[in-house]
Amino acid sequence: MSLQNPFDPDADLSASCACGKHADEVEHAAVEEAAISQRVIESTVMRALFPQDAERRRFLSAVGAASAWAAISSLIPFGALEAMAQDKGALEKKDLKIGFIAITCASPLIMAEPLGFYRNEGLNVSMMKAAGWALIRDKVLNREFDASHMLAPMPLAISMGIGSNVMPTKVMTIQNINGQAITLALKHKANRDPKNWKGFKLAIPFEYSMHNFLLRYYLAENGLDPDRDVQLRVVPPPEMVANLRAGNIDGFLAPDPVNQRAVYDEVGFIHMLSREIWDGHPCCSFAIPGDFIRQNPNSFAALYRAILKSAAMARDPKNRPIMAEVLAPANYLNQPKAVLEQVLTGKFADGLGNVRNVPERVDYDPFPWYSMAYWILSQMKRWGYVKGEVKYQDIAEKVYLLTDARKAMSELGMAPPKENLKKFKVMGREFDPAKADAYANSFAIRRS
């Protein structure tokens, strides 16, 4: 059989390739290109880790090339590197299932569907609505979802095997910052001082959530032990307002639009926005199993572009009213447009007779700062979810794909930060990620 140039416009591509393993020479060339790219990455990394030829040969001779590469791959997200190197290649998997909870935190990944961002990248995405976070976690672990909306602490917990089996899970983007609130039942209008909340039953959406850690922080700063002085109950977000109405709980720290829906239904009032605890805190993330990246680097890169484009759209305040309209239907958030507009624009009724104007109530900054992971890990240690030494840098860099996010954002003209870590204040107390362990051990009320 005569060989033909696959890039020749007059070539006959109906026959299989020369090696007989591919449908045609185009597919053969694409596979060859991917293999070359993989070898370039492997060679570059090996030389960076072992600059001296003799040192590198001794290492490879001692453990074998395959074992060496497997060990190094467990520490470095090569799938993400490959995706960025091959981001224009053929998609390995076009039909994807993406999980989400019906809350405004999920706006970027939801909006990417009706706006055509997935479709424009060649992806056929099915948005899979789930009732609660435990179900999201289980469906990701069982490979029923290819990627998913997750609470920011969840990929850290799953990757560490806390509360579930171990599965390396990567944070591609932070879905939203701020956008939560403490909401109380109307009967507590005259009881706004948390020092008087002993015996309260307060709901959180999941143990491994910013809601849990922020509420614990707030209670402890006001002298209450969250494990002894109140009852913290896990309640899925869609069930929170009904439980407040029924008197099963006194309040909750919840994602929106749950808080605004409680006001809209006249069963609760907004005691405090979460940004008043930590302005700029992460809430939800967009997460993906590490093996998906390795197995589908081009599909991963395409998915990354779609999500980042949608995040850029969601960040612009001018788009918030139309977002409320698009997100309102039953297949997405299933909420009155008026409720979503109040959340997304920041002009809202608080249930106490006031109309507040807080444009920063929620924002959609996708950059996954390592310092966010450090703080979450510090609170996991503080409250006994993690025992012993916490390798903050190691865990953060394995789970949060900051380098990949920065590169992808730059390619889309989104100007990501140049730093990996930053200091911030939570209720007036500074968090320095370089001193995360000392911070975790500095609190009078803690389990560790």
PEQUI-V403905 format. One line per field, one symbol per residue. ss: DSSP state (A for helix, B for strand, O for the rest). A space follows every 10 residues. Layout:
ss=???
This chain:
ss=OOOOOOOOOO OOOOOOOOOO OOOOAAAAAA AAAAAAAAAA AAAAAAAAAO OOAAAAAAAA AAAOAAAAAA AAAOOOOAAA AAAAAOOOOO OOOOBBBBBB OOOAAAAAAA AAAAOOAAAA OOOBBBBBBO OOAAAAAAAA AOOOOOBBBB BOOAAAAAAA OOOOOOOOBB BBBBOOBBOB BBBBBAAAOO OOOAAAOOOO BBBBOOOOOA AAAAAAAAAA AOOOOOOOOO BBBBOOAAAA AAAAAAOOOO BBBBBOOAAA AAAAOOOBBB BBBAAAOOOO OBOBBBBBBA AAAAAOAAAA AAAAAAAAAA AAAAAOAAAA AAAAAAAOOO OOOOOOAAAA AAAAAOBBBO OOOOBBBOAA ABBOOOOOOA AAAAAAAAAA AAOOOOOOOO OAAAAAAAAB OAAAAAAAAA AOOOOOOOOO OOOBBBOOBB BOAAAAAAAA OOOOOOOO
